[in-house]
Amino acid sequence: MKKLIHVEKTYNMMRIDRFLRNHFGQLPQSLIEKNLRNGKIKINKKKIKSSTKVKINDVVEIFNFEIKQDFYKDKKKFIPSNEVIKENENLIIEDNNDFVVINKKSGISVQGGTKSRKNLIDIFSKSEIFKESKPFSVHRLDKETSGVFIIAKNRETAQLLTSLFRIRKIYKTYLAICNGEINIKEKGFIKDDLQRFENKRKLIEKAETKYEVLDKNNNATFIKLNPITGRKHQLRKQLFNIGNSIIGDKKYNSITNYKFSNKNLMLHSYEIKFIINNKKYTFRATPPDYFRKMLETKRLNF
């Protein structure tokens, strides 16, 4: 059986492996590579590699592309209800021709993965706001983290914003409530060599964050954070490393025998600033109720 997919403007210059995931869900790279080698996936009747980019009006031909039913059932796109779509549309801070900005809730992923199906990209792909386009993710925000998040409406804007993030021309401000009283200067920089693993390979990455202590006592610290580098879990790891993990962080926890009576991570993406075509953009997201309640509980001032 042969399936033909005509490439629309939205997907112009997208790698074929990403193009396929946009149509079939989170397929493993090994499955895509196997079918490419066997000539079961072609562009304009020609064999291709996974790095090949599709262009407008290309015809992607798929011959007997075998997807295990149980795998596809688990990995295909999340189908949101109208209620879920409306709930997330109500979180929008800004909506223009090129992107939307939302105040993301804690507990929802940006994109679908092995551990989480419900995600923002699949939700907004069904929204009327993206009726004439498709949502593009341009940066990361942990599932547990709330706050400002940008979704591009077209590939050109997505590429531009992704580039701005990469060259550190988008300035982010986070707010966090940490365990205990931080024993460092009121303002300064936290510099670390952070460790992570990629396919069992140990990687060491330099990380730097500008910070300002907003309030503190012997029980907790309220801190403002401006990440300069963009490492995975950077802020959570750095605060853990100095002995003041973020309240509610179950992975990077510096408190012995700590009981997680609070289910929310006290980390909030508060502000994003950038410039496009000499126009300045600044977006802020009000911290959630549970965050402000924690400030009151810990007797900290906003």
C-alpha beads as a LAMMPS data file, in Angstrom:
LAMMPS data file: protein, C-alpha beads

302 atoms
301 bonds

1 atom types
1 bond types

-500.0 500.0 xlo xhi
-500.0 500.0 ylo yhi
-500.0 500.0 zlo zhi

Masses

1 110.0

Atoms # bond

1 1 1 0.000 0.000 0.000
2 1 1 1.327 3.427 -0.980
3 1 1 0.594 6.705 0.802
4 1 1 1.333 10.106 -0.733
5 1 1 1.799 13.252 1.345
6 1 1 2.132 16.635 -0.378
7 1 1 4.407 19.027 1.494
8 1 1 2.727 22.267 2.538
9 1 1 4.412 25.611 3.260
10 1 1 4.354 24.957 7.005
11 1 1 6.820 22.070 6.626
12 1 1 9.189 23.710 4.132
13 1 1 12.867 22.814 4.819
14 1 1 11.995 20.406 7.635
15 1 1 14.045 17.205 7.960
16 1 1 12.200 14.149 6.710
17 1 1 12.446 12.371 10.077
18 1 1 10.814 15.344 11.821
19 1 1 8.248 15.579 9.012
20 1 1 7.269 11.947 9.580
21 1 1 6.933 12.450 13.343
22 1 1 4.625 15.378 12.677
23 1 1 2.351 13.027 10.738
24 1 1 2.680 9.745 12.619
25 1 1 3.640 10.686 16.188
26 1 1 6.828 9.994 18.119
27 1 1 8.309 7.255 15.939
28 1 1 11.733 5.915 16.967
29 1 1 14.640 7.052 14.799
30 1 1 15.677 3.421 14.234
31 1 1 12.317 2.630 12.598
32 1 1 12.564 5.656 10.304
33 1 1 16.179 4.841 9.343
34 1 1 15.277 1.213 8.544
35 1 1 12.447 2.208 6.216
36 1 1 14.612 4.847 4.533
37 1 1 17.355 2.267 3.851
38 1 1 14.791 -0.154 2.436
39 1 1 13.434 2.511 0.083
40 1 1 10.011 2.511 1.720
41 1 1 10.143 6.271 2.192
42 1 1 10.983 8.455 -0.827
43 1 1 10.701 12.067 -1.918
44 1 1 9.614 12.619 -5.522
45 1 1 10.361 8.925 -6.213
46 1 1 14.000 9.223 -5.044
47 1 1 15.687 7.437 -2.135
48 1 1 16.742 9.777 0.632
49 1 1 18.494 10.020 3.999
50 1 1 17.058 11.110 7.355
51 1 1 18.873 14.456 7.016
52 1 1 17.125 15.257 3.713
53 1 1 14.838 18.276 3.976
54 1 1 11.402 18.429 2.396
55 1 1 10.386 21.422 0.274
56 1 1 7.079 22.981 -0.678
57 1 1 5.154 20.842 -3.214
58 1 1 7.426 17.821 -2.706
59 1 1 5.616 14.488 -2.694
60 1 1 6.606 12.146 0.123
61 1 1 5.923 8.539 -0.882
62 1 1 5.503 5.928 1.821
63 1 1 5.414 2.267 0.782
64 1 1 4.139 -0.326 3.297
65 1 1 5.450 1.719 6.196
66 1 1 5.081 -0.765 9.038
67 1 1 4.180 0.631 12.452
68 1 1 3.520 -1.846 15.238
69 1 1 -0.049 -1.311 16.382
70 1 1 0.792 -1.375 20.098
71 1 1 3.589 1.167 19.578
72 1 1 1.441 3.516 17.546
73 1 1 -1.360 3.304 20.088
74 1 1 0.964 4.486 22.841
75 1 1 2.940 7.100 20.917
76 1 1 0.468 8.782 18.601
77 1 1 -0.562 12.361 19.147
78 1 1 -2.675 13.307 22.125
79 1 1 -6.254 14.137 21.112
80 1 1 -7.514 16.880 23.443
81 1 1 -11.137 17.432 24.389
82 1 1 -12.797 20.790 23.667
83 1 1 -12.681 21.480 27.389
84 1 1 -8.899 20.981 27.520
85 1 1 -8.409 23.166 24.434
86 1 1 -10.503 25.981 25.920
87 1 1 -8.746 25.686 29.283
88 1 1 -5.357 26.250 27.643
89 1 1 -6.617 29.002 25.319
90 1 1 -7.664 30.894 28.462
91 1 1 -3.987 30.941 29.523
92 1 1 -2.924 33.042 26.512
93 1 1 -1.133 36.301 27.330
94 1 1 -0.399 37.370 23.735
95 1 1 -1.780 36.269 20.368
96 1 1 -0.454 37.777 17.114
97 1 1 0.210 36.669 13.539
98 1 1 3.537 35.030 14.384
99 1 1 3.280 33.522 17.863
100 1 1 1.247 33.074 21.017
101 1 1 2.508 33.450 24.573
102 1 1 0.839 31.556 27.390
103 1 1 1.082 31.300 31.159
104 1 1 1.743 27.557 31.183
105 1 1 0.288 25.532 34.036
106 1 1 2.462 23.197 36.075
107 1 1 1.968 19.510 35.290
108 1 1 1.709 19.649 31.495
109 1 1 4.499 18.846 29.033
110 1 1 5.432 21.029 26.090
111 1 1 5.663 18.044 23.723
112 1 1 4.537 14.432 23.936
113 1 1 7.042 11.778 24.992
114 1 1 7.422 8.331 26.460
115 1 1 6.307 9.458 29.924
116 1 1 3.675 12.006 28.985
117 1 1 1.062 12.067 26.220
118 1 1 -0.869 15.197 27.180
119 1 1 1.085 18.174 25.845
120 1 1 0.715 21.767 24.672
121 1 1 1.708 21.248 21.041
122 1 1 -0.960 18.608 20.420
123 1 1 -3.540 20.673 22.325
124 1 1 -2.949 23.861 20.334
125 1 1 -2.773 21.964 17.045
126 1 1 -6.531 21.438 17.508
127 1 1 -7.228 25.034 18.526
128 1 1 -9.018 27.495 16.235
129 1 1 -6.093 29.849 16.874
130 1 1 -3.919 27.538 14.738
131 1 1 -6.605 26.780 12.149
132 1 1 -4.511 28.253 9.307
133 1 1 -1.130 27.132 10.672
134 1 1 0.468 24.716 13.119
135 1 1 2.146 25.199 16.520
136 1 1 5.948 25.086 16.752
137 1 1 7.860 24.671 19.994
138 1 1 10.833 27.068 20.152
139 1 1 12.186 26.499 23.677
140 1 1 11.955 24.195 26.696
141 1 1 10.040 24.460 29.923
142 1 1 9.937 21.522 32.331
143 1 1 6.608 19.796 32.841
144 1 1 6.588 20.819 36.519
145 1 1 7.500 24.478 35.817
146 1 1 4.796 27.107 35.313
147 1 1 4.934 30.429 33.520
148 1 1 5.759 32.252 30.276
149 1 1 5.993 29.998 27.240
150 1 1 6.127 30.907 23.529
151 1 1 4.605 28.872 20.677
152 1 1 5.384 29.964 17.104
153 1 1 2.638 29.987 14.464
154 1 1 4.831 29.401 11.415
155 1 1 8.164 27.838 10.559
156 1 1 9.876 31.154 9.775
157 1 1 9.085 32.597 13.203
158 1 1 10.020 29.310 14.844
159 1 1 13.451 29.390 13.197
160 1 1 13.955 33.044 14.173
161 1 1 12.981 32.551 17.831
162 1 1 14.999 29.332 18.090
163 1 1 18.040 31.234 16.783
164 1 1 17.497 34.046 19.283
165 1 1 17.366 31.537 22.125
166 1 1 20.524 29.850 20.838
167 1 1 22.545 33.086 20.660
168 1 1 21.190 34.223 24.055
169 1 1 19.204 37.189 22.764
170 1 1 16.054 36.166 24.616
171 1 1 16.238 37.101 28.285
172 1 1 14.354 34.943 30.779
173 1 1 13.555 35.625 34.419
174 1 1 12.474 32.880 36.798
175 1 1 11.183 33.050 40.366
176 1 1 11.893 30.235 42.815
177 1 1 11.233 29.432 46.468
178 1 1 14.047 27.347 47.966
179 1 1 14.477 25.241 51.065
180 1 1 16.400 26.997 53.833
181 1 1 18.297 30.281 53.987
182 1 1 20.746 30.716 51.126
183 1 1 24.244 31.448 52.400
184 1 1 25.551 33.477 49.451
185 1 1 25.711 37.177 48.520
186 1 1 22.438 39.006 47.850
187 1 1 23.322 39.337 44.140
188 1 1 25.789 37.596 41.883
189 1 1 26.373 34.657 39.570
190 1 1 26.188 30.913 40.112
191 1 1 28.715 29.112 37.903
192 1 1 28.829 25.317 37.685
193 1 1 30.037 22.354 35.680
194 1 1 26.839 20.340 35.405
195 1 1 26.809 16.638 34.689
196 1 1 24.375 14.729 32.500
197 1 1 24.304 11.479 30.556
198 1 1 23.574 10.906 26.883
199 1 1 23.316 7.272 25.810
200 1 1 25.327 6.268 28.909
201 1 1 28.006 8.808 27.952
202 1 1 28.883 11.269 30.703
203 1 1 28.850 14.921 29.623
204 1 1 30.087 17.940 31.591
205 1 1 28.544 21.299 30.624
206 1 1 29.358 24.770 31.929
207 1 1 26.344 26.588 33.362
208 1 1 25.921 30.172 34.492
209 1 1 22.985 31.953 36.115
210 1 1 22.604 35.526 37.367
211 1 1 20.619 35.695 40.616
212 1 1 19.156 38.107 43.148
213 1 1 17.838 37.135 46.582
214 1 1 14.457 38.867 46.957
215 1 1 13.716 37.763 50.530
216 1 1 14.846 35.082 52.961
217 1 1 14.592 33.751 56.490
218 1 1 15.892 30.669 58.282
219 1 1 13.183 28.496 56.677
220 1 1 13.207 29.499 53.016
221 1 1 14.558 31.825 50.323
222 1 1 12.725 33.693 47.553
223 1 1 15.088 34.185 44.629
224 1 1 15.095 35.690 41.112
225 1 1 17.084 33.794 38.480
226 1 1 18.290 34.812 35.018
227 1 1 19.869 31.839 33.223
228 1 1 22.689 32.856 30.903
229 1 1 23.308 29.362 29.556
230 1 1 20.456 26.970 28.792
231 1 1 21.336 23.580 30.248
232 1 1 18.724 20.946 31.010
233 1 1 17.359 21.403 34.560
234 1 1 20.000 24.101 35.033
235 1 1 18.306 26.142 37.754
236 1 1 17.120 23.098 39.672
237 1 1 20.579 21.506 39.597
238 1 1 22.440 24.678 40.574
239 1 1 20.247 25.406 43.600
240 1 1 20.526 21.755 44.634
241 1 1 24.328 21.991 44.349
242 1 1 24.511 24.901 46.826
243 1 1 22.298 23.038 49.281
244 1 1 19.046 24.958 48.711
245 1 1 16.892 22.834 46.437
246 1 1 13.642 24.284 45.096
247 1 1 10.631 23.419 47.256
248 1 1 8.660 20.607 45.626
249 1 1 11.572 19.305 43.542
250 1 1 11.417 15.527 43.837
251 1 1 14.468 14.897 41.645
252 1 1 16.997 17.415 42.968
253 1 1 16.253 17.470 46.690
254 1 1 18.804 18.615 49.289
255 1 1 16.649 17.990 52.370
256 1 1 17.179 14.641 54.133
257 1 1 13.986 12.667 54.855
258 1 1 11.935 15.406 53.199
259 1 1 8.217 14.657 52.929
260 1 1 6.658 15.944 49.727
261 1 1 3.394 17.192 51.178
262 1 1 3.489 19.908 48.495
263 1 1 3.038 18.454 45.012
264 1 1 3.995 21.603 43.088
265 1 1 7.487 22.691 42.067
266 1 1 8.080 26.261 43.254
267 1 1 9.739 27.391 40.026
268 1 1 7.965 29.909 37.789
269 1 1 8.979 31.413 34.444
270 1 1 8.076 35.007 35.250
271 1 1 9.289 37.106 32.315
272 1 1 10.656 36.863 28.759
273 1 1 12.175 39.809 26.840
274 1 1 13.464 40.023 23.260
275 1 1 13.699 42.296 20.203
276 1 1 12.508 41.499 16.660
277 1 1 12.908 44.068 13.848
278 1 1 13.708 46.790 16.404
279 1 1 10.465 46.105 18.284
280 1 1 10.816 45.274 21.971
281 1 1 8.668 42.510 23.449
282 1 1 8.197 41.894 27.166
283 1 1 5.822 39.272 28.526
284 1 1 5.118 38.479 32.163
285 1 1 3.126 35.674 33.727
286 1 1 1.485 35.989 37.131
287 1 1 2.689 33.219 39.491
288 1 1 0.025 30.603 40.278
289 1 1 -2.016 30.704 43.484
290 1 1 -0.066 27.851 45.089
291 1 1 3.197 29.772 44.540
292 1 1 1.894 32.915 46.232
293 1 1 0.386 30.845 49.039
294 1 1 3.800 29.255 49.642
295 1 1 5.344 32.734 49.920
296 1 1 2.791 33.554 52.611
297 1 1 3.344 30.240 54.393
298 1 1 7.113 30.821 54.456
299 1 1 6.626 34.500 55.408
300 1 1 8.384 35.811 52.335
301 1 1 7.575 39.064 50.541
302 1 1 6.995 39.321 46.789

Bonds

1 1 1 2
2 1 2 3
3 1 3 4
4 1 4 5
5 1 5 6
6 1 6 7
7 1 7 8
8 1 8 9
9 1 9 10
10 1 10 11
11 1 11 12
12 1 12 13
13 1 13 14
14 1 14 15
15 1 15 16
16 1 16 17
17 1 17 18
18 1 18 19
19 1 19 20
20 1 20 21
21 1 21 22
22 1 22 23
23 1 23 24
24 1 24 25
25 1 25 26
26 1 26 27
27 1 27 28
28 1 28 29
29 1 29 30
30 1 30 31
31 1 31 32
32 1 32 33
33 1 33 34
34 1 34 35
35 1 35 36
36 1 36 37
37 1 37 38
38 1 38 39
39 1 39 40
40 1 40 41
41 1 41 42
42 1 42 43
43 1 43 44
44 1 44 45
45 1 45 46
46 1 46 47
47 1 47 48
48 1 48 49
49 1 49 50
50 1 50 51
51 1 51 52
52 1 52 53
53 1 53 54
54 1 54 55
55 1 55 56
56 1 56 57
57 1 57 58
58 1 58 59
59 1 59 60
60 1 60 61
61 1 61 62
62 1 62 63
63 1 63 64
64 1 64 65
65 1 65 66
66 1 66 67
67 1 67 68
68 1 68 69
69 1 69 70
70 1 70 71
71 1 71 72
72 1 72 73
73 1 73 74
74 1 74 75
75 1 75 76
76 1 76 77
77 1 77 78
78 1 78 79
79 1 79 80
80 1 80 81
81 1 81 82
82 1 82 83
83 1 83 84
84 1 84 85
85 1 85 86
86 1 86 87
87 1 87 88
88 1 88 89
89 1 89 90
90 1 90 91
91 1 91 92
92 1 92 93
93 1 93 94
94 1 94 95
95 1 95 96
96 1 96 97
97 1 97 98
98 1 98 99
99 1 99 100
100 1 100 101
101 1 101 102
102 1 102 103
103 1 103 104
104 1 104 105
105 1 105 106
106 1 106 107
107 1 107 108
108 1 108 109
109 1 109 110
110 1 110 111
111 1 111 112
112 1 112 113
113 1 113 114
114 1 114 115
115 1 115 116
116 1 116 117
117 1 117 118
118 1 118 119
119 1 119 120
120 1 120 121
121 1 121 122
122 1 122 123
123 1 123 124
124 1 124 125
125 1 125 126
126 1 126 127
127 1 127 128
128 1 128 129
129 1 129 130
130 1 130 131
131 1 131 132
132 1 132 133
133 1 133 134
134 1 134 135
135 1 135 136
136 1 136 137
137 1 137 138
138 1 138 139
139 1 139 140
140 1 140 141
141 1 141 142
142 1 142 143
143 1 143 144
144 1 144 145
145 1 145 146
146 1 146 147
147 1 147 148
148 1 148 149
149 1 149 150
150 1 150 151
151 1 151 152
152 1 152 153
153 1 153 154
154 1 154 155
155 1 155 156
156 1 156 157
157 1 157 158
158 1 158 159
159 1 159 160
160 1 160 161
161 1 161 162
162 1 162 163
163 1 163 164
164 1 164 165
165 1 165 166
166 1 166 167
167 1 167 168
168 1 168 169
169 1 169 170
170 1 170 171
171 1 171 172
172 1 172 173
173 1 173 174
174 1 174 175
175 1 175 176
176 1 176 177
177 1 177 178
178 1 178 179
179 1 179 180
180 1 180 181
181 1 181 182
182 1 182 183
183 1 183 184
184 1 184 185
185 1 185 186
186 1 186 187
187 1 187 188
188 1 188 189
189 1 189 190
190 1 190 191
191 1 191 192
192 1 192 193
193 1 193 194
194 1 194 195
195 1 195 196
196 1 196 197
197 1 197 198
198 1 198 199
199 1 199 200
200 1 200 201
201 1 201 202
202 1 202 203
203 1 203 204
204 1 204 205
205 1 205 206
206 1 206 207
207 1 207 208
208 1 208 209
209 1 209 210
210 1 210 211
211 1 211 212
212 1 212 213
213 1 213 214
214 1 214 215
215 1 215 216
216 1 216 217
217 1 217 218
218 1 218 219
219 1 219 220
220 1 220 221
221 1 221 222
222 1 222 223
223 1 223 224
224 1 224 225
225 1 225 226
226 1 226 227
227 1 227 228
228 1 228 229
229 1 229 230
230 1 230 231
231 1 231 232
232 1 232 233
233 1 233 234
234 1 234 235
235 1 235 236
236 1 236 237
237 1 237 238
238 1 238 239
239 1 239 240
240 1 240 241
241 1 241 242
242 1 242 243
243 1 243 244
244 1 244 245
245 1 245 246
246 1 246 247
247 1 247 248
248 1 248 249
249 1 249 250
250 1 250 251
251 1 251 252
252 1 252 253
253 1 253 254
254 1 254 255
255 1 255 256
256 1 256 257
257 1 257 258
258 1 258 259
259 1 259 260
260 1 260 261
261 1 261 262
262 1 262 263
263 1 263 264
264 1 264 265
265 1 265 266
266 1 266 267
267 1 267 268
268 1 268 269
269 1 269 270
270 1 270 271
271 1 271 272
272 1 272 273
273 1 273 274
274 1 274 275
275 1 275 276
276 1 276 277
277 1 277 278
278 1 278 279
279 1 279 280
280 1 280 281
281 1 281 282
282 1 282 283
283 1 283 284
284 1 284 285
285 1 285 286
286 1 286 287
287 1 287 288
288 1 288 289
289 1 289 290
290 1 290 291
291 1 291 292
292 1 292 293
293 1 293 294
294 1 294 295
295 1 295 296
296 1 296 297
297 1 297 298
298 1 298 299
299 1 299 300
300 1 300 301
301 1 301 302
